[in-house]
Amino acid sequence: MNAELKWLRVQAWSGAVFSVFLFVHLVNQALAMAGASAYDGAQVSARRVYQAPVLELVLVAVPLLVHVVSAVVQLIRRPKATTPVSWRVRLHRYSGRFLLLVIVGHVVATRGASLLYGTFPGFHGVAFTFQWVPAYFWPYYTALALCGWYHLVHGLSTAGAVLRWPGVSVLQRPRMFKAVVGVGAVALVLGVLSLGGVFVDVGEPASSEYARLVLRLTGSR
């Protein structure tokens, strides 16, 4: 097995493991359409599993780190393309690069707050950010959700081919792939709009514990 294939398999395995957490995370985002209770309830239930000390390392932290490292290594080693690359592959690469740029800040703002201060963003904490700096957080959350979903679906499709998982091959069919990406994208955009207060009453998110923490740390009012 040559080095390129080894790195591709490492990336496929790490991405497949991390996809479990990412899928749950994105579904929770879409649940914002049902309001704060549904969003927070699902998140609290999921956290009991993926934030258990060992599972957080095995399912989230280590696979994410390995996936990022393998992606960067392949990006550096990848020869210049001599043939056109499909739009699916291009979008996968673009979405991955965007996620790579924002992942550290996203982790610090969410998991960092809970580890250091015992405060979770929750529905109202996220809703607060839309009101706090709307020009940044509206496009940020929209791009984060859509890039995360596309990267997940296409990544699983690729991992299924690399690791020879027959069940995942259905995602390689153009119509099925477009349908899954499209339905998920619509649900996620509706979730973002709901967190922004378009479809759901978000109340006074600035009074949430997370909002007070952010305002205190940033010196804002």
C-alpha positions in Angstrom: 0.0 0.0 0.0 1.5 3.3 -1.1 1.7 6.4 1.2 -1.1 8.2 -0.6 -3.5 5.3 -0.1 -2.5 5.0 3.5 -3.3 8.6 4.2 -6.5 8.3 2.3 -7.6 5.4 4.5 -6.6 7.2 7.7 -8.7 10.2 6.6 -11.6 7.9 5.7 -11.6 6.1 9.0 -11.2 9.2 11.1 -13.9 11.0 9.2 -16.3 8.1 9.5 -15.8 7.9 13.3 -16.1 11.7 13.7 -19.2 11.7 11.5 -21.2 10.1 14.3 -20.8 13.2 16.4 -21.1 15.6 13.5 -24.4 14.1 12.4 -25.9 14.4 15.9 -24.6 17.9 16.2 -26.2 18.9 12.9 -29.5 17.2 13.6 -29.5 19.2 16.9 -29.1 22.4 14.8 -32.1 21.5 12.7 -34.1 20.8 15.8 -34.1 24.5 16.5 -37.1 24.7 14.3 -39.1 23.0 17.1 -38.0 25.6 19.7 -35.7 25.9 22.7 -37.0 22.9 24.6 -36.5 20.5 21.7 -33.0 21.9 20.9 -31.8 22.0 24.5 -33.4 18.6 25.4 -31.7 16.8 22.5 -28.4 18.5 23.3 -28.4 17.6 26.9 -29.3 13.9 26.1 -26.5 13.7 23.5 -23.9 15.4 25.8 -24.4 12.6 28.3 -22.9 10.3 25.7 -20.3 12.2 23.6 -19.0 14.2 26.5 -18.3 11.2 28.7 -14.5 11.5 29.2 -13.4 8.4 27.3 -16.0 8.7 24.5 -15.2 12.4 23.9 -11.6 11.4 23.2 -12.5 8.3 21.2 -15.4 9.7 19.2 -14.7 13.4 18.9 -11.2 14.8 19.8 -8.9 12.1 18.5 -10.8 11.4 15.2 -11.1 15.2 14.5 -7.4 15.7 15.1 -6.4 12.8 13.0 -8.8 13.8 10.2 -7.4 17.4 10.2 -3.7 16.2 10.1 -4.4 13.7 7.4 -6.2 16.3 5.3 -3.4 18.8 5.7 -0.8 16.2 4.8 -2.7 15.2 1.7 -3.2 18.8 0.7 0.6 19.4 0.8 1.4 16.1 -1.0 -1.3 16.3 -3.6 0.1 16.7 -7.1 -1.3 19.5 -9.3 -4.4 18.2 -11.0 -3.9 17.5 -14.7 -7.6 16.6 -15.3 -10.8 18.5 -14.3 -12.1 17.7 -10.8 -15.8 17.1 -10.4 -18.0 19.7 -8.7 -18.6 17.3 -5.8 -14.9 17.0 -5.1 -14.3 20.7 -5.4 -17.2 21.5 -3.0 -15.8 18.9 -0.6 -12.4 20.5 -0.6 -13.7 24.0 -0.3 -16.1 23.1 2.6 -13.2 21.3 4.3 -10.9 24.3 4.0 -13.6 26.6 5.5 -14.2 24.2 8.4 -10.5 24.0 8.9 -10.3 27.7 9.2 -13.1 28.0 11.8 -12.9 24.8 13.8 -10.6 26.0 16.5 -12.6 29.1 17.2 -15.9 27.1 17.2 -14.5 24.6 19.7 -13.1 27.3 22.0 -16.4 29.2 21.9 -18.5 26.1 22.7 -16.6 23.4 24.5 -14.1 25.9 26.0 -16.9 27.8 27.7 -18.3 24.6 29.3 -14.9 23.3 30.4 -13.5 26.5 31.8 -16.7 28.1 33.1 -19.3 25.4 33.3 -21.5 27.3 30.8 -23.1 25.7 27.7 -24.3 27.9 24.9 -27.7 26.2 24.5 -30.5 27.5 22.4 -30.6 31.0 23.9 -26.8 31.3 24.0 -26.6 30.7 20.3 -29.6 33.0 19.6 -27.8 35.7 21.6 -24.9 35.7 19.1 -27.2 36.5 16.2 -28.3 39.7 18.0 -24.8 40.5 19.4 -22.9 40.6 16.1 -25.5 39.8 13.3 -23.2 40.8 10.4 -20.8 38.0 11.4 -22.9 35.3 13.0 -25.7 35.1 10.3 -23.3 34.2 7.5 -21.0 32.3 9.9 -23.6 29.9 11.2 -25.2 29.4 7.8 -21.9 28.6 6.2 -20.8 26.4 9.1 -24.0 24.3 8.9 -24.0 23.9 5.2 -20.3 23.2 4.9 -20.5 20.7 7.7 -23.4 18.9 6.2 -22.0 18.7 2.7 -18.6 17.6 4.0 -20.3 14.9 6.0 -22.4 13.5 3.2 -19.7 13.6 0.5 -17.1 12.4 3.0 -19.1 9.3 3.9 -19.7 8.7 0.2 -15.9 8.8 -0.3 -15.1 6.8 2.8 -17.6 4.1 1.7 -15.7 3.7 -1.5 -12.3 3.8 0.0 -13.1 1.3 2.8 -15.5 -0.7 0.6 -18.6 -0.3 2.7 -21.4 -1.5 0.5 -24.2 0.2 2.4 -22.7 3.7 1.9 -22.4 3.3 -1.8 -26.0 4.5 -2.2 -24.7 8.0 -1.6 -22.6 7.7 -4.8 -25.8 7.7 -6.8 -26.2 11.3 -8.2 -29.9 11.6 -7.4 -29.7 10.1 -3.9 -26.7 12.3 -3.2 -28.4 15.5 -4.3 -31.6 14.5 -2.4 -29.8 13.9 0.9 -27.7 17.0 0.6 -30.7 19.1 -0.4 -33.1 17.9 2.3 -30.4 18.3 5.0 -29.4 21.8 3.7 -33.1 23.0 3.9 -33.5 21.7 7.4 -30.3 23.3 8.6 -31.1 26.7 7.0 -34.5 26.6 8.7 -32.7 25.7 12.0 -30.4 28.7 11.6 -33.3 31.0 10.8 -35.1 29.7 13.9 -32.1 30.4 16.1 -32.1 33.9 14.6 -35.6 34.4 15.7 -37.3 34.2 12.3 -39.6 31.2 13.0 -39.3 30.8 16.7 -39.6 33.2 19.6 -36.2 33.4 21.2 -37.3 35.7 24.0 -34.5 37.7 25.6 -31.3 35.7 24.8 -29.0 38.4 26.2 -30.2 37.4 29.7 -28.9 33.8 29.2 -26.0 32.6 31.3 -23.8 32.1 28.1 -24.6 35.7 26.9 -23.6 37.1 30.3 -20.4 35.2 30.2 -19.5 36.4 26.6 -20.3 40.0 27.5 -18.2 39.8 30.6 -15.2 38.2 28.8 -15.3 40.6 25.9 -16.0 43.7 28.0 -19.2 44.4 26.0 -22.5 45.7 27.2 
